[in-house]
Amino acid sequence: QKRAQREVDSVTSCERLPTYRDVDHFMYLRQVMQELLRWASSSELLQHSSSRDGEYMEYHLPRGTTIHADLWTMFHDSSVYAQPNDFNP
């Protein structure tokens, strides 16, 4: 938190609030936000409807099929993240 605050202060010179134009200068803060969304996602499932017929493995998925993606499992996959339960921006 202190590191992110230092970054904001260095960009704004402690004289103003950050604006959208400052986003490209917040490298660490962007990593913190991205990691926060991975580590503690606001939704564990993502629901989507297929826009056309498709195949997954050996299953036929007709257009309009509701698909649920398990975000928590995807974002805590130890084959992708070395320490998936740690908050590490």
C-alpha positions as CSV (number, residue, x, y, z in Angstrom):
1,Q,0.0,0.0,0.0
2,K,2.8,2.4,0.8
3,R,4.6,1.6,-2.4
4,A,1.5,2.3,-4.4
5,Q,0.9,5.6,-2.5
6,R,4.5,6.6,-3.2
7,E,3.9,6.0,-6.9
8,V,0.8,8.1,-6.9
9,D,2.5,10.9,-5.0
10,S,5.5,10.9,-7.4
11,V,3.2,11.2,-10.4
12,T,0.9,13.9,-8.9
13,S,3.6,15.7,-6.9
14,C,1.3,15.5,-3.9
15,E,-0.5,18.6,-5.4
16,R,-3.6,17.1,-7.1
17,L,-5.7,14.0,-7.5
18,P,-4.7,11.5,-10.1
19,T,-6.6,11.6,-13.5
20,Y,-7.1,9.2,-16.2
21,R,-4.2,10.8,-18.1
22,D,-1.9,9.5,-15.3
23,V,-2.8,5.8,-15.8
24,D,0.2,5.0,-18.0
25,H,2.5,6.2,-15.2
26,F,1.1,3.9,-12.6
27,M,3.0,0.7,-13.3
28,Y,2.9,-0.8,-9.8
29,L,-0.6,0.4,-9.0
30,R,-1.9,-1.3,-12.2
31,Q,-0.2,-4.5,-11.1
32,V,-1.8,-4.3,-7.7
33,M,-5.2,-3.8,-9.3
34,Q,-4.7,-6.6,-11.7
35,E,-3.6,-9.0,-9.0
36,L,-6.5,-7.9,-6.7
37,L,-8.9,-8.8,-9.5
38,R,-7.2,-12.2,-9.9
39,W,-6.7,-13.0,-6.2
40,A,-10.1,-11.9,-4.9
41,S,-12.4,-11.7,-8.0
42,S,-15.8,-10.1,-7.4
43,S,-17.4,-13.0,-9.2
44,E,-16.5,-16.6,-9.0
45,L,-18.5,-17.6,-12.1
46,L,-18.7,-15.9,-15.4
47,Q,-21.9,-16.7,-17.4
48,H,-21.8,-16.4,-21.2
49,S,-24.1,-17.5,-24.0
50,S,-22.5,-19.0,-27.2
51,S,-23.1,-16.9,-30.3
52,R,-22.7,-19.8,-32.7
53,D,-22.5,-23.6,-32.7
54,G,-19.2,-25.0,-31.5
55,E,-17.4,-28.0,-30.1
56,Y,-15.6,-28.4,-26.8
57,M,-13.7,-31.7,-26.4
58,E,-16.2,-34.2,-27.8
59,Y,-19.3,-32.1,-26.9
60,H,-21.5,-30.2,-29.4
61,L,-22.5,-26.8,-28.0
62,P,-25.4,-25.4,-30.0
63,R,-25.8,-21.6,-30.5
64,G,-27.4,-20.1,-27.4
65,T,-25.8,-22.6,-24.9
66,T,-25.2,-21.1,-21.5
67,I,-21.6,-21.6,-20.5
68,H,-20.3,-21.0,-17.0
69,A,-16.6,-20.3,-16.5
70,D,-15.2,-21.0,-13.0
71,L,-13.0,-17.9,-12.6
72,W,-11.8,-18.8,-9.1
73,T,-10.4,-22.1,-10.3
74,M,-8.8,-20.5,-13.4
75,F,-7.2,-17.7,-11.4
76,H,-5.9,-20.1,-8.7
77,D,-4.4,-22.7,-11.1
78,S,-1.1,-23.9,-9.8
79,S,0.1,-24.8,-13.3
80,V,-0.2,-21.1,-14.2
81,Y,0.5,-19.3,-10.9
82,A,3.5,-20.5,-8.8
83,Q,1.8,-19.6,-5.6
84,P,-1.9,-19.1,-6.5
85,N,-3.1,-18.3,-3.0
86,D,-0.6,-15.5,-2.4
87,F,-1.2,-11.9,-3.2
88,N,1.8,-11.0,-5.3
89,P,1.6,-7.9,-7.6
